[in-house]
Amino acid sequence: MNALQLIKSLADESRLQILALLKQQAYCVEDLAEQLSLAESTVSAHLKKLQAAGLVYCIKKQYYNVYHLKPEALQKSLDELIPEPNLQRKDARSLLREKVLKVYFKEGRCIRLPVQNKKRWIVYQEVIKLFEANREYPEKVLNELISTIHEDYCLIRRELVEEGVLQRKDGIYRLVDRYWEKPGFYQKIWLLDN
């Protein structure tokens, strides 16, 4: 039983009156309409919602649909209806990461670099995933690698060096081991703002 559907079905005075009548005995649409001074089409619409919520059921008798109350449906406690909380809620960083990847990336490529620093760091984290530890990258190879994420490889390469993520010596680049222990500008913003 869908708790939301059940609660919504109870949020109408006419439907509550229908349930009160069905609690006493089974009724057909015509008799309910007469008892409540409502149109048969209105009663039918209310009964469909109550049936979808699992509160009533219908039995066909000759030419009539006779509706019955499902008393066990009304016996449910709030504890049974309210779902358990999702304990694995995402933190603010995870939500921001998802948002940045959705807005700034298309088919694995960054379509534009974010201006906001913490969002830019998320893009740079995607670039950093491409680098292997203890591997040397000639500048041309590094540029090609960065270009798979974003076309402005010069800016990204320079900022990752300034950030302390990449080390440059004689045109050869390496990923700095444990670069996060000495966070650069973007990393500090990321750590402070989240």
C-alpha positions in Angstrom: 0.0 0.0 0.0 1.3 3.4 -1.0 1.2 5.6 2.1 1.2 8.8 0.2 -1.7 7.6 -2.0 -3.6 6.5 1.2 -3.1 9.8 3.0 -4.1 11.8 -0.1 -7.3 9.7 -0.5 -8.3 10.6 3.1 -7.8 14.3 2.5 -11.3 14.9 1.2 -14.5 15.3 3.2 -16.7 13.5 0.7 -14.3 10.5 0.6 -14.3 10.4 4.4 -18.1 10.4 4.4 -18.1 7.5 1.9 -15.8 5.6 4.2 -18.0 6.3 7.2 -21.0 4.9 5.3 -19.1 1.9 4.1 -18.0 1.2 7.6 -21.6 0.5 8.5 -22.5 -1.6 5.4 -21.7 -2.2 1.7 -23.2 0.3 -0.9 -23.5 0.6 -4.6 -22.6 3.9 -6.3 -26.3 5.0 -6.7 -27.1 4.5 -3.0 -24.0 6.4 -1.9 -24.8 9.2 -4.3 -28.3 9.4 -2.8 -27.1 9.3 0.8 -24.5 12.1 0.2 -26.5 14.2 -2.2 -23.7 13.9 -4.8 -23.7 13.1 -8.5 -23.1 9.4 -9.3 -20.1 10.4 -11.4 -18.6 12.3 -8.4 -19.1 9.3 -6.1 -17.5 7.0 -8.8 -14.5 9.2 -9.0 -14.1 9.2 -5.2 -14.5 5.4 -5.1 -11.8 5.0 -7.7 -9.4 6.9 -5.6 -10.3 5.0 -2.4 -9.9 1.7 -4.3 -6.5 2.8 -5.7 -5.4 3.5 -2.2 -6.5 0.1 -1.0 -9.3 1.3 1.2 -12.3 -0.2 -0.6 -13.0 -3.1 -2.9 -15.8 -3.8 -5.3 -17.9 -6.9 -5.9 -20.2 -7.1 -8.9 -23.7 -8.2 -8.0 -26.0 -8.5 -11.1 -26.0 -5.0 -12.7 -24.4 -3.2 -9.7 -20.9 -2.7 -8.4 -21.2 -3.0 -4.6 -18.4 -1.4 -2.6 -17.0 -2.7 0.7 -14.6 -1.2 3.2 -11.3 -2.9 3.8 -11.2 -2.5 7.5 -7.6 -3.7 7.8 -6.5 -0.8 5.7 -7.8 1.7 8.3 -6.1 -0.3 11.1 -2.6 0.7 10.0 -0.7 2.9 12.4 1.3 5.9 11.4 4.5 3.9 12.2 3.5 1.4 9.5 2.7 4.2 7.0 5.7 6.4 7.5 8.7 5.0 5.6 12.1 4.6 7.3 14.4 7.6 6.7 17.1 7.2 4.1 20.1 7.1 6.3 22.5 7.4 3.4 21.6 11.0 2.6 24.1 12.7 0.4 26.2 15.4 1.9 26.5 18.9 0.4 29.7 18.0 -1.5 28.2 15.0 -3.2 25.1 17.0 -4.2 27.3 19.8 -5.6 29.5 17.3 -7.4 26.4 15.7 -9.1 25.1 19.2 -10.0 28.4 20.3 -11.6 28.8 17.0 -13.5 25.2 17.4 -14.8 25.5 21.1 -15.7 29.1 21.5 -16.9 29.7 18.1 -18.5 28.3 16.5 -21.6 29.3 13.0 -22.7 32.3 13.0 -20.3 33.7 16.4 -21.5 33.5 19.7 -19.7 31.7 22.1 -22.0 32.7 25.2 -20.1 34.8 25.8 -17.0 32.8 27.0 -14.0 33.7 30.5 -12.6 33.0 29.6 -9.0 36.1 28.1 -7.4 34.7 25.2 -5.6 32.9 24.1 -8.8 36.1 24.5 -10.8 37.8 22.2 -8.3 35.3 19.5 -9.1 36.2 19.8 -12.8 39.9 19.6 -11.8 39.2 16.5 -9.7 37.8 14.8 -12.9 41.0 15.8 -14.7 43.2 14.5 -11.9 41.5 11.0 -12.2 43.2 10.7 -15.6 46.7 10.9 -14.1 48.6 7.8 -12.9 50.9 7.9 -9.8 54.6 7.6 -10.5 54.2 8.2 -14.2 56.0 10.9 -16.1 54.1 12.8 -18.7 55.8 14.9 -21.5 53.9 18.1 -22.0 52.4 17.1 -25.3 51.0 13.8 -23.8 49.7 15.7 -20.7 48.0 18.3 -23.0 46.3 15.5 -25.0 45.1 13.9 -21.8 43.7 17.1 -20.4 42.0 17.8 -23.7 39.9 14.7 -23.3 38.1 16.7 -20.5 38.4 20.3 -21.7 39.9 22.1 -24.6 41.8 24.7 -22.5 44.6 22.4 -21.5 47.0 25.3 -21.0 44.9 26.9 -18.3 44.1 23.6 -16.5 47.8 22.4 -16.7 49.0 25.8 -15.3 46.4 25.8 -12.5 47.1 22.2 -11.5 50.8 23.1 -11.2 50.0 26.2 -9.1 47.6 24.1 -7.0 50.4 21.7 -6.2 48.8 18.7 -7.9 51.3 18.5 -10.7 55.0 18.9 -10.6 56.9 20.2 -13.6 60.6 19.7 -14.3 62.3 20.0 -17.7 59.0 19.8 -19.6 58.0 16.6 -17.8 55.0 16.5 -15.5 54.2 14.1 -12.6 51.3 13.8 -10.2 52.4 15.0 -6.8 52.2 12.2 -4.2 49.6 13.1 -1.5 49.1 16.6 -3.0 46.0 17.0 -0.7 48.2 17.2 2.4 49.4 20.7 1.2 46.2 22.0 -0.3 46.4 24.8 -2.8 43.9 27.6 -3.5 41.0 25.6 -4.9 41.4 22.9 -2.4 41.3 25.3 0.5 38.2 26.9 -0.9 36.6 23.4 -1.3 37.5 22.5 2.3 36.3 25.8 3.8 33.0 26.2 1.9 31.7 22.7 2.5 
